[in-house]
């Protein structure tokens, strides 16, 4: 029905007959564009996409860096450190209210242990053994990422884990793995997708195997026609 101001409102559903559907102005039958706002759509589907997108963005960045630079940038390691340390300290401070297994605390402590090792043996003053230990702790820190992500997802997106269908959970894991593998391959073969100049413009280091595109020289200037005397 239309009121005196000309706005459209849903019809009264108190009378007999099927209830009136809420008026939508945009993509009424498209769940992605409607945000799963239609009646009868599982609320967990929104959590499925939100969680999968957030994790995939992080995984892509990690795997692309591994493929292109064969390393993980320091700021990603620090992000992992912050997330795991918050979980670790929170579990210790709230130990009377939070039940956490000792092995969980041990896994969460790995990135913090890596940071402490950097303080004890700074770069340039450590021995070869310290360098090997540093590489091992970095590898363990990266190996703890899936565990930390699961813990964060449990806390930040509980609706996803409440989904009754296991296929949705399996689909999210499969998508994330696919994104990770694709990110590594795109990084490894970056010369097929990007050029060295694009990394320079972005302010990033150039991968060792990036593709240099020679600049096209400007066309020679046409000679000025001589004036007829």
N, C-alpha and C positions, 0 to 999 in steps of 0.2 A: 504494500500500500504506500501511498505518497502523502506526506503531510502538507500543511499549508506553505512550508518553505520549499517544497519541491524535492525533499530528500527521500530516498527510498529506505523503507524499513521492512523487516521481516513480518510476514502476516502473523496474526494471532493463532497460536497452535493449541489453544485451549479447547477449541471446538472439535467436532467430529472430523474424521479424516486423518490422513498422514500428517505428521508435523512438518511445518514449513522449513525449508533449508535456508540457512543464513546466506544472505546475499554476499557474493564475493565479486570484487571488481577486476580481479586479475588471476588468470590461470586456475579456474576452479577445480579442474580435474588433474592437475599436475602436482604430485606430492612434493617434489623438490622445490618448485616455485611457491607452493603454498605452505611449505614448512611443516608438512604432515599435520596440518591443522584440521583436516576433514574429520568428521565424526566417525568413530570406529577404527581409526588408524592407531596402531600401537605407539605409545609415547616413546618407547625405547628405540624406535627407528631413528629418531632425531639424535639420540645419544650415540647410536651406531655410527652415523656419518660424522658427527662432531669428534668422537674419539679417534676414528680411523683417519680423518683428515689431519688432526693435530699430530698424531704419532707419525704419520707418513711424511709430513713436512720435515720433522726432525730426522727421521731415518734417511730421507733423500739427501739432506745436507751432509750427514755423516758419511754415507756411502759414496756420494759424488766426490767428496774431499779425498776419501780413500782411493778412489779410482783415478782422479786427476793428479793429486799431489802425493799420494801414498802416505798420507798422514791425516791426523785429525787436528783441526785448529785449536789453539789454546782456549779460546772463548767457549767452545763447545765442551771441552773438558771441565771448564769452570762452571758451566751451567749444570752439567751432570753432578759436579761436586756440590753445588748449592742445593739441588733437589734432594740428593741422598743424605746430605748433612742435616737438612731440615727434618727429614723423616727420622733420622737416627736420634738427633737431640730431642725431638718431640716425643719419641718413644721412651727415652730415658727420663725426661722431665715428668712425663705423665705415666710413669711405670705403675703407679697404683691404680690407674684407670684403664691403661692400655696393656693388653697381653700380647707380647711379641716374643717369638722364639729366639734363642741365642744365635742360631745360624743366620736368621734374618738380620740381626744387628751386625753380624760379622760381614755380611755382603754389603750392607749400607756403609760400613766403615772403610771399605777399600779405597774410594776416592779421597777420603780424608787422610788415610795412611799415605797415599801418594803425595799429597800436599805437604805432609810433615816430612817425608823423605827429601823433598826439595829444599826444605828449610835446613835440615841436618847436613845435606851434601849439595850445596849450590852448584850451578853449572860452572865449569872451569876450575873447580877445586876438588872435584870428586875423582875417585879412582875408576878404573875400567869396571870393577865389580859394581860400583854404585851406578854406573851407566846402564849396566845390564839389569840391575834391580829396578831402575827407573822405567826401562822398557817393559819389564814384566808387570809392574804396577799399572802402567798405562794400558797394557793389554787386558789386565783384570778389570780395570775401570770400565773399558769398553764392553767387556763381557757382562758386567753388572747392569748395563743400560736396560736390557729387556726386563730384568727384575724390578728395577726402579720405575720403569714406565708402567708396569702392571700395578705396582703399589699406588702410583699417582692416579692411574685411571680408576682404580677401586675407590679412591677418595673423591676425585673430582667428577667422575661420571659413573655413579653407582647404577643408574638406570640401564646402562649397557649390559652390565653383568646380571641384571634382573630379567633379561630377555629369556623367555622359556625355550626358544629354538636354538639348539646348538649350532645349526648351520649358519646363523648370523654371526656367532662368535668365530666360527671357523672361517667364514668369508672375510671377516675383518683381518684376521691373522694372515690369510692368503694374500689379501690386497696389500698389506704392509710389507710382506716378504717380497711380493712382486715389485713394489715401488723401490724397495731397497736394492734388489738385484738390478733393476733398470737404472737406478741412480749410479751404481758402481760402474755399469757398462758405459753409460753416457759419459761419466768422468774419465774412464780409461780410454775411450775412443772419442775424446772431446773434439778432436780435430775434424770429426765428421759433422759436428753440430755447431761449433763456435769457432771463433778466430782469436788470435792473440790480442788483436786490437780491442775486442770486447772486454777482455779482462783488464786491459789497461784503462779503458774508460770507466770501468766499475771500481777502479782503485785496488784491484786484486793482483796478486802475483800471477805471472804467466806459468801455466803448466809446462813441464819440460817438453811435451810432445804437441803443444798447441800449433795451430796452422797459421803461418804468416801469409797474409794476402798482400802481394806487392801493390803499392799505390800506382794508380794509372797516371802517367805524366799528362799534363795538360796539352791539349792539341796545339800545334804551332800556330802562331798568329798569321793570319792571311796577309800577304804583302799589300801595302797601300798602293792602289793604282796611281800611276803617274798622271799628272795633269797634261792634257794636250795643249801644247803651246799654240 
